[in-house]
Amino acid sequence: MALSSPTHTSPDTPEAGLRPRLRFAPSPNGFLHLGHAYSAFETWRIADALGGDVLLRIEDIDVARSRETFVDAIVEDLGWLGLAWSGPVRRQSAHFEMYDRAAQQLREAGLLYPSAMSRRDIAHAVARHATWPRDPDGAPRFERSLEASAPEDNSTSTAWRLDMARCLAIAGDRLSWREFIPPEGRLPREQESTRHARRMKTIARAAQPEVWGDVMLQRKDIPTTYHLSVVVDDAAQGITHVVRGQDLEAATDIHALLQHQLGLPQPLYHHHALITDVSGRKLAKRFADTSLRSLREAGWSVADVRAAVGQGPASN
């Protein structure tokens, strides 16, 4: 059951006494589109309002689909939008060993188990049930009881899944995360160095990771998945505020669980609205007509992009 609590301000938020640090983290498996532009503008706007920094992370754990052409295009598009980041660019593909160490920590705690089932195996197993629960992304929710249904001739290679029941037994009902309400304007400069300057309104959310089932944390071909790498990266980069789309809000429940089990700090979260087309379809990289590159080639200006995503002119 979702926790319902009043909006509140807490001095113990991650940003207290720290310079806020945000990140923009696209995947290089396609060109950035208007939806990315909106998220980028929001991230930099909020960072500016907080007097913080934005880091650039390239989420390229999917080495089969990632392309250097798209990495170069991300850098080019952000430069065209007038957005600059702090520090070096973090490439997830350079940190597989770090993700594997985090997974090993979970294994040693008895929180991961091997799974040899493919998507086809899972589909065959759940087809024998009249109804089978789905996770928030619409995929069949994996439970350990399905593993016995795997074909005997399955490959010896395995993935590793989170034992959700065991995790919840350890964590109890203490899992939660906080959604922050972004400030509209920049904090007065004279307040930026004070301990409580960056207090802000937050809304407590009770995490419900059980709706995801036994999520995969390590694939057969690479030693991580999005859920594992994103919490490790946020901690490694000292991220205090995460700004991302509403389509990832449900995944925050998993991230809160992993942060608890791995002993990682928890940032504040803001999940913004999504940019859709006239039919209500979420923009995606496969729809090339909305890519920033194609719009730029068609004569669009940065002002046109800002207007299209409702961001207005850039701040001074």
CORUR-V140680 format. One record per run of one state. SS is the DSSP state (H for helix, E for strand, C for the rest). FROM is the first residue (numbers start at 1). TO is the last residue. Records with the same first field share a line. If there is no record, write none. Layout:
SS: FROM-TO / FROM-TO
//
This chain:
C: 1-7 / 10-20 / 25-32 / 51-52 / 59-67 / 81-89 / 95-95 / 109-111 / 116-118 / 128-133 / 135-139 / 141-141 / 143-143 / 150-158 / 163-163 / 172-175 / 181-188 / 192-200 / 207-208 / 214-215 / 219-225 / 237-240 / 249-251 / 263-267 / 273-275 / 277-281 / 283-287 / 298-301 / 309-316
E: 8-9 / 21-24 / 33-33 / 53-58 / 90-91 / 112-115 / 134-134 / 140-140 / 142-142 / 159-162 / 176-180 / 201-206 / 213-213 / 216-218 / 241-245 / 268-272 / 276-276 / 282-282 / 291-291
H: 34-50 / 68-80 / 92-94 / 96-108 / 119-127 / 144-149 / 164-171 / 189-191 / 209-212 / 226-236 / 246-248 / 252-262 / 288-290 / 292-297 / 302-308
//
